[in-house]
Amino acid sequence: MLRYIVRRVLMLVPIFLILSFITFSLIYIVPGDPVIFMLGERASQEEIATIRAALGLDKPIHIQYLNFLWRLLHGDMGRSIFTKLPVIPYVLSKLPATIELAVASLLIAVSIGIITGIISAIKQNSIFDEFCRFFSLFGISMPNFWLGLILIYIFSLWLRWLPPSGSESLRNLILPAFTLGVSMTATISRLTRSSMLEVLRMNYIVTARAKGLRERIVIYKHALRNALIPVITIVGLQFSYLLGGAFIVETIFAWPGMGRLAVEAMRQRDIPVVQGVLLIGTVTFVFVNLIVDILYMYIDPRVRYE
């Protein structure tokens, strides 16, 4: 186990280098000149040249990348073009709001998805199972932006129960969390159902029932634990995606997270901020997946890492 963790951590070094290169390349991939966008179309060539020299954009590309990597290793990704704030502290200041939204969405998805998936598997082909399968298909197919707008119209404009945007209280969290949680709930429910159906057909489940164990013990102690491996995989991936920033939902509900910050930065061509969001989001994604892999052994002792 320890050897596996050390090997996975060492594998993060080349992954980090690849991520840093992709992040650095954004300044050349994104349309438009950030210097001209910052100074305006009427800027003189002398002003443009001065800013380019200050940002290091007048040097060869490989020198620019090495300087970028060196600064990155020291926790420096430059300053925002518009706010003049250091990029990493500026982006990290938006991370708590994104974590809050991600955790709330995940709690909704896991609590509803696993319960409905278990009941659907136990009562296969029942009315409840048919309803859950229809809801799962509907939830997976429904775009987040459409659901978000519908929820705002119903609960904010029509019923006036919940605020449409902002982050002043927990009431502001309900609509965006539910918007993100619906599609995840549908995915987790379908995966839990299919995994439970497969496990319930195993010989050891038949043996446990033949020994006279209570059905509740058979389901929750023997079947569910072995069915959770694929569910944990998808939960980890979904949580990583949410920590990277739910761009559309955070923008619709004016939630002050990294996703909304990235959208605003892209609109303003604030390349350093976009680079910061991308790098922090992808690094978070990699570390969450590492944690998910490590959790496998604790959930299923049969899993061994060679």
N, C-alpha and C positions, 0 to 999 in steps of 0.2 A: 504493500500500500504506500509506504513512504517512498519507495523507489519510483513508483508510478507518479506520485505527486511531484517529485523532483524532476523527473523526465518531462512532465507536462509543463512545469514552470520554465524549464530551459527551452522548450519549444516556443515559448512566448517571445523569446528574443528575436528570431527571424520574423515572426508575425508582427512584432512591434516595428521592425525596420520596414516591412512592406506597408504597414498602415501609415507610418510617417512619410513614406515616399508618395503614397496616394494623396495624403493630406497636403503635402507640399505642392503636388501637381495641380491642385485646385486653382491656384493663382493663374495658371496658364490655360486651364480647361474652361473656366467660367467666362462667358462672353463679356466683352467690355474691358476697358482699362481702369483698374481701381484708382490709379493716381489721377487720371482725368476726371473720373467720377467724384473723387474727393475734392478736387480743386475747382471743378466746373469747366465747361467748354471754353470759357474765355481766358483760361490760364495761359500764361506765356510759356515759351519753351524753357526759359531759365528756371521758372518755378517748378515745372514738371521735372526737369533734370535734377533740381535740388532735392525734391521729395524722393525721386528714384534712388538717388545716392544715399539718402537717409534710411530708406527701407532696404537697401542692398540689392535693388533690382537691376543695377547697372553692371553687376558682376556676372561671370559665366554661370551657367545653370548648375554645374556640379559644385561650384564654390557656394552658391546660394543654398543648395541642399545640405551641404556639410555644416554651414553656419546655422541653418534651421535646425538640424539634428542636434548640434551642440547646445543651442539655446533651449531646445526641448528637453534635453537631459538635465538641464538646470531649472526646469519648470518655467520657462519663458517662451511664450508664443507671440510676443509682441504686444501691441496695443490696438484696441478697436479704432477704426478709422474715424468713426463719428463720436463715440463717447470718450475716447482717449484713455479708457480704463485698460489695465492689464487683462489680457484675454482669458487666461486660465482662472483667476479669481472671479472674473465677470461671469464666465460660463458656469463655474461651480456654484455661484450664488443662486442660479436657477435650478440646480439639481435637486434641492429639497422639495420643491413644488412638483417636479416630475416624479420623484420617488413617492410622494404622497398620493398622486394620482395613480401611479402604477400599482402600488400596494392595494389601494381601494378597489381598483378594477380587478385585480387578481383575486382578492377575497370574494368578490361577487361571483367571478367566474368559477373559482374552485369550489366554493360552497354549494352553488346551484348545480354546476356541471357534474361533479362527482356523484352527488346524491341522485340526480335524475338519471345518470348513466347506470348506477347500481340498480335502481328500481326498474328501469327499462330492461336490463338484462335478466333480473329475477322474474319479471312479468312480461316475458317476450311475447310479441304479437298481440298484446292486450291493447285496449283503447289508450291507456296512458303511454304505452310504448309508441304507438302510432303518432300520438300528439307530440311526443318528445322528438321523434325523428323528423316530423314536419317542422317543428320549431328549430331544430338544428340546421336543417337545410335552408330555412328562411334566414336564420341568423348568420350563417356563413356567406350567403349570397347578398346580404344587405350591406351597401356601402356605409361606412361610418359617418361620412359627411351628411348623407341623406337622413340617417337615423337621428343624428344630432339636431338637425334643423327641425325635424318632426317633433322631437321631444321639447325643444324650445317653444315651438308653436303651441303644443298642448299644455305643458306644465308651467310655462312662463307667461305667454301672451293670453291664452284662453282661460285656464284655471287660476293663474297667478299664484301658484303654490310655491314655486322655486325661482330663484334669480336666474336670468339667462346667461350671465357671465360674471367674471371677477373671481376673487379668492378670499373674500373677507371672513367667511365662516364655513362651517362644515356643510351648510345647505348649498353653498356654491359648488361643492365637490360631487353632489349626488348625480347631476345630469351628465357631466363628462365621464365620471366613473362608470355609470351605467351604459353610456354609449360605447365605451371601449370594452366593457365587460360582456356585452351581448354576443359578439362574434366569438370571443374566447370561450364563453359558456357553451355555445353550440359545438365548438371544436372539442372541448374537453368532454362534453356529454357523449358525443358520438364515439370518441376514442375509448372512454371508460366502458361504455356499453359493449363495444366489440371485444375489448380486452377481457372483460368479465365473462362474456359468453365463451370465449376460448378457454379460459381457466376453469370455468364450471364444468367443462367436458373432460377435464383431466382425471386420470385414474385415482390420484390421491384425494380428490374431492369426493369421488364415489366411495372410496374407502372410509373417509371421515364420516360420511353420512351412514355408511353401513355399520360403523361402530356406535351409532346412536347419539352422536354429538348434536347439540342443538343447532338449528338452522342458522341462527344469528352468529354462533361461533364459527360455523363453516364459512359463512359469507364474509364476515369482517376480519376474522383472524387468519384464515387460510387462503381464501380466494382473493380478497381485496389487496392484501399485501403483495401478492405475486402479480396482480394485474396493474399495479401502480407504476411499473418501470416505464412503459411508453407514455403514460400520463405525465410523469415527472419530466420526461424529455420535452414534451410540447409546452408544459408550464414554464420550464426554464427558458425555452426559446421565446415564448410570448413575453415573459417578464424582461428578458434582455431587450426585446424590441421596444417595449414601453419605456425602459430606462434610457434608451437611445433618443427618446423624444417622440411623442405621438403628435406629429406635425399638424395634421388636419384638425384633429379634435381640440388640441390646445389653442389653435388659431380661432376656431369657431366659438369656443367658450371663453376666449381671452384669458386663458389660464397661463400664469406667468412661469412657464417651464422652459426647458431647453428646446422643445419643438417649436414653440412660438418664437423664441429668440432666433432660431435658425431661419425661420421663414422671413422675419424682419431683416436679418442680416443679408440674406440672399436678395431681397428686394432692394436693399441699399448698396449691394455689391461690397459689403463689409467682409472681405475675404478672410482676414485673421479670425474673426468671430466664427465664420462658417467652418474654418479649419479646426478651431477649438471644439465646437460642438461635434463635428465628425470624429475627431480623435478620441474625445472622452466617451462618446457613445459607443464606438467600436471597441475600445479597451474594456469598457464595462460589459459589453456583450461577451467578449472572450473570457473574462473572469467569471461571469455568472455560469457560463457553460462548463468551466472547469469545476465549479462547485457542484453543479448538477451531476457530473461524472463521478465525483467523489461520494455523493449521496447514494449512488447506486448500491455500493457495497453494504451500506448500513440498512437499506431497505430489503435487499435480497442477498443473503449470505452466499448464495451460489455463484455470484458474480466474482470473478477473480481477474486481476490485472497482471498480465505477464510482461 
